[in-house]
Amino acid sequence: MNESQIYIAISIGILAVILVMVVFIGRKKQQARLSKLATLSFLLVITGIVFGESRFIGYSLMGSGVLLAVIDIVKKIKNTKKI
């Protein structure tokens, strides 16, 4: 494994630990679930990290994930202003 693969493996491991913590600790509090658009953007960012070896594919996936997250935030802000 070269250095970039080690960094990718470490970041995926950290994200997995955070996910486990959120699942087990988050059960105590009732929180709103992620929207479908936010889930898709999260998955795109994660796959962008995984395919970071190819810069074009990695950055494209991460950029589209961030764009979808921003769209989701704007939609939520507009919905809260109507209420």
C-alpha positions in Angstrom: 0.0 0.0 0.0 1.3 3.4 -0.8 0.7 6.5 1.3 -2.5 7.7 -0.3 -4.1 4.3 0.1 -3.2 4.3 3.8 -4.7 7.8 4.2 -7.9 6.7 2.5 -8.1 3.5 4.7 -7.6 5.6 7.8 -10.3 8.1 6.8 -12.8 5.4 6.0 -12.0 3.8 9.4 -12.6 7.1 11.2 -15.9 7.6 9.3 -16.9 4.0 10.3 -16.2 4.7 13.9 -18.2 8.0 13.8 -21.0 6.1 12.1 -21.1 3.5 14.9 -21.0 6.2 17.5 -23.9 8.0 15.9 -25.9 4.9 15.6 -25.5 3.8 19.2 -25.4 7.2 20.9 -28.0 8.7 18.6 -30.6 6.1 19.7 -31.0 7.9 23.0 -32.2 11.1 21.4 -34.9 11.2 18.8 -33.4 13.1 15.8 -34.6 13.9 12.4 -33.4 11.5 9.8 -31.3 12.5 6.8 -33.3 13.4 3.7 -32.7 11.3 0.6 -30.8 14.1 -1.0 -28.5 14.5 2.0 -27.9 10.7 2.1 -27.0 10.7 -1.6 -24.6 13.6 -1.2 -23.0 11.9 1.8 -22.5 8.7 -0.3 -21.1 10.7 -3.2 -18.5 12.4 -0.9 -17.5 9.0 0.5 -17.1 7.4 -2.9 -15.1 10.4 -3.9 -12.7 9.7 -1.1 -12.6 6.0 -2.0 -11.8 6.8 -5.7 -9.4 9.6 -4.8 -6.7 7.8 -6.6 -8.1 9.1 -9.9 -8.3 12.8 -9.3 -10.9 13.6 -11.9 -13.3 10.9 -10.7 -12.7 11.6 -7.0 -13.1 15.4 -7.2 -16.1 15.1 -9.5 -17.9 12.8 -7.0 -17.0 15.0 -4.0 -18.0 18.1 -5.9 -21.3 16.7 -6.9 -21.9 15.5 -3.3 -21.2 19.0 -1.9 -23.4 20.5 -4.6 -26.3 18.2 -3.6 -25.8 19.0 0.0 -26.0 22.7 -0.7 -29.2 22.2 -2.7 -30.7 20.2 0.2 -29.8 23.0 2.7 -31.3 25.6 0.4 -34.5 23.6 0.1 -34.8 23.1 3.9 -34.3 26.8 4.5 -37.0 27.7 2.0 -39.4 25.2 3.6 -38.8 26.6 7.1 -39.4 30.2 5.9 -42.8 29.2 4.5 -44.0 27.8 7.9 
